Amino acid sequence: MPDIAFRTQPRRVVVVGASACGKTTFARALSQRIGTAHIELDTMCFKRRWVPVPLNEFIRQVEAVMQNCDWIIDGNYAAVREIVWSRAQLAFWLDYSLLRRLRRLVWRAARDGIRERRGRLVGLGLSIMWALRTHYNRRRQLEELFARPRYAHLQVVRLRSPREEAEWLAPGRWESPFH
């Protein structure tokens, strides 16, 4: 795993990756480790039961929370990518194998009570189909996005395993809190 030396401690971090790769879990742990706000885009983009928030409201909410100087944002929403990435200093890309993602999708469905409702089985099936259809395209898309000159300011850390995640969350890795 490449070691990145920071001239100054990053204060604005984005965590990206395909669905079910663990973005929120990693971002939450990193937030606790370094003592800065964690912002989960899923909770801003959707109301209860995954009802979408109107796009202009979503964008307005993201812009408002980014007024805070320090943040860790997780999510891959194209509608706010430019807003978030242009202000971020560091990007963690969770780039796990398709098999690991599929196992996490099944585990997540089991954890959330898949047996309670037949509709949840359909949801799991759709999630698995989505993962199968989008895995390689999402990887290629993120490679292309990170290569664009407009995002050259971002330091990108590509994590391919839970072990690499753990190394970044280890005590002593972050010398001081962001603020």
C-alpha positions as CSV (number, residue, x, y, z in Angstrom):
1,M,0.0,0.0,0.0
2,P,1.5,3.4,-0.9
3,D,2.2,5.7,2.0
4,I,1.1,9.2,1.3
5,A,2.9,12.1,3.0
6,F,0.7,15.1,3.7
7,R,2.1,18.6,3.8
8,T,-0.8,19.5,6.0
9,Q,-3.4,17.3,7.5
10,P,-6.3,16.8,5.1
11,R,-9.5,18.5,6.4
12,R,-11.9,17.5,3.6
13,V,-12.1,13.8,2.7
14,V,-14.4,12.0,0.3
15,V,-14.9,8.2,0.4
16,V,-16.1,6.6,-2.9
17,G,-16.7,3.1,-4.3
18,A,-19.3,0.9,-5.7
19,S,-22.4,-0.1,-3.7
20,A,-21.8,-2.4,-0.8
21,C,-18.1,-1.8,-0.6
22,G,-18.3,-0.3,2.9
23,K,-18.1,3.4,2.2
24,T,-20.2,4.5,5.2
25,T,-18.6,2.1,7.6
26,F,-15.1,3.2,6.6
27,A,-16.1,6.9,6.6
28,R,-17.7,6.6,10.0
29,A,-14.7,4.9,11.5
30,L,-12.3,7.4,10.0
31,S,-14.5,10.2,11.3
32,Q,-14.3,8.8,14.8
33,R,-10.6,8.2,14.5
34,I,-9.7,11.8,13.5
35,G,-12.5,13.6,15.1
36,T,-14.3,15.3,12.3
37,A,-17.9,15.3,10.9
38,H,-19.1,12.4,8.9
39,I,-21.7,13.2,6.2
40,E,-23.5,10.3,4.5
41,L,-24.9,11.3,1.1
42,D,-27.5,8.5,1.1
43,T,-29.2,10.0,4.2
44,M,-29.4,13.4,2.4
45,C,-30.6,12.0,-1.0
46,F,-33.4,9.8,0.4
47,K,-36.1,10.1,2.9
48,R,-37.5,7.1,4.8
49,R,-38.1,4.0,2.8
50,W,-35.7,5.2,0.1
51,V,-38.0,7.9,-1.2
52,P,-35.8,10.3,-3.2
53,V,-35.4,13.9,-2.1
54,P,-36.0,16.4,-4.9
55,L,-32.6,17.1,-6.7
56,N,-32.5,20.8,-6.0
57,E,-33.1,20.1,-2.3
58,F,-30.4,17.4,-2.2
59,I,-27.8,19.8,-3.8
60,R,-28.8,22.6,-1.4
61,Q,-28.3,20.3,1.6
62,V,-24.9,19.1,0.4
63,E,-23.8,22.7,-0.1
64,A,-25.0,23.6,3.3
65,V,-23.2,20.9,5.2
66,M,-20.0,21.6,3.3
67,Q,-19.8,25.0,4.9
68,N,-18.2,23.2,7.8
69,C,-14.5,23.4,7.4
70,D,-13.8,19.8,8.2
71,W,-15.8,16.8,6.8
72,I,-15.7,13.3,5.6
73,I,-18.3,12.6,2.9
74,D,-19.2,9.2,1.6
75,G,-21.1,8.6,-1.6
76,N,-21.0,8.6,-5.4
77,Y,-23.7,10.9,-6.5
78,A,-22.9,12.5,-9.9
79,A,-25.3,15.4,-9.1
80,V,-23.0,16.6,-6.4
81,R,-19.6,15.1,-7.4
82,E,-18.2,18.4,-8.7
83,I,-19.3,20.2,-5.6
84,V,-17.7,17.6,-3.3
85,W,-14.6,16.6,-5.2
86,S,-13.6,20.2,-6.1
87,R,-13.4,21.0,-2.3
88,A,-12.0,17.7,-1.1
89,Q,-8.3,17.2,-0.5
90,L,-8.2,13.4,-0.1
91,A,-10.2,10.6,-1.7
92,F,-10.4,7.1,-0.4
93,W,-11.5,4.8,-3.1
94,L,-12.8,1.4,-1.8
95,D,-12.2,-0.8,-4.7
96,Y,-13.1,-4.3,-3.6
97,S,-13.7,-7.5,-5.6
98,L,-17.2,-8.3,-7.0
99,L,-17.3,-11.4,-4.8
100,R,-16.6,-9.4,-1.6
101,R,-19.4,-6.9,-2.6
102,L,-21.9,-9.7,-3.3
103,R,-21.2,-11.3,0.1
104,R,-21.7,-7.9,1.8
105,L,-25.0,-7.4,-0.1
106,V,-26.3,-10.8,1.2
107,W,-25.0,-10.1,4.7
108,R,-26.7,-6.6,4.7
109,A,-30.0,-8.1,3.6
110,A,-29.8,-10.8,6.3
111,R,-28.9,-8.2,8.9
112,D,-31.9,-6.0,7.9
113,G,-34.3,-8.9,8.2
114,I,-34.7,-10.4,4.7
115,R,-37.1,-13.1,5.9
116,E,-39.6,-10.5,7.3
117,R,-41.0,-9.5,3.9
118,R,-41.0,-11.2,0.5
119,G,-40.4,-7.8,-1.1
120,R,-36.9,-7.8,0.5
121,L,-36.0,-10.8,-1.5
122,V,-36.8,-8.9,-4.6
123,G,-34.7,-6.0,-3.3
124,L,-31.8,-8.3,-2.7
125,G,-32.1,-9.8,-6.2
126,L,-32.2,-6.4,-7.7
127,S,-29.1,-5.3,-5.6
128,I,-27.2,-8.4,-6.8
129,M,-28.1,-7.7,-10.4
130,W,-27.1,-4.1,-10.0
131,A,-23.7,-5.1,-8.6
132,L,-23.1,-7.6,-11.4
133,R,-24.1,-5.1,-14.1
134,T,-22.2,-2.1,-12.7
135,H,-19.0,-3.4,-11.0
136,Y,-16.5,-3.1,-13.8
137,N,-18.1,0.0,-15.3
138,R,-17.9,1.8,-11.9
139,R,-14.3,0.9,-11.5
140,R,-13.4,2.2,-15.0
141,Q,-15.5,5.3,-14.4
142,L,-13.7,6.1,-11.2
143,E,-10.3,5.5,-12.8
144,E,-11.2,8.0,-15.6
145,L,-12.6,10.6,-13.2
146,F,-9.5,10.5,-10.9
147,A,-7.3,10.9,-14.0
148,R,-9.0,14.2,-15.1
149,P,-7.0,17.3,-14.7
150,R,-9.8,19.0,-12.8
151,Y,-9.3,16.5,-9.9
152,A,-5.5,16.5,-9.9
153,H,-5.5,18.3,-6.6
154,L,-7.0,15.2,-4.9
155,Q,-4.7,12.7,-3.3
156,V,-6.3,9.4,-4.0
157,V,-5.8,6.3,-1.8
158,R,-7.2,3.2,-3.5
159,L,-8.0,0.5,-0.9
160,R,-8.5,-3.1,-2.1
161,S,-8.9,-5.0,1.1
162,P,-10.2,-4.7,4.7
163,R,-6.6,-5.1,5.8
164,E,-5.6,-1.9,3.9
165,E,-8.6,-0.1,5.5
166,A,-7.4,-1.2,8.9
167,E,-4.0,0.2,8.2
168,W,-5.4,3.6,7.5
169,L,-7.5,3.5,10.7
170,A,-4.7,2.3,12.9
171,P,-3.7,4.3,16.0
172,G,-0.8,6.6,15.2
173,R,-1.7,6.8,11.5
174,W,-3.2,10.2,11.9
175,E,-0.8,12.3,14.0
176,S,-3.3,14.9,15.0
177,P,-7.0,15.7,14.6
178,F,-8.0,17.8,11.6
179,H,-8.7,20.8,13.8
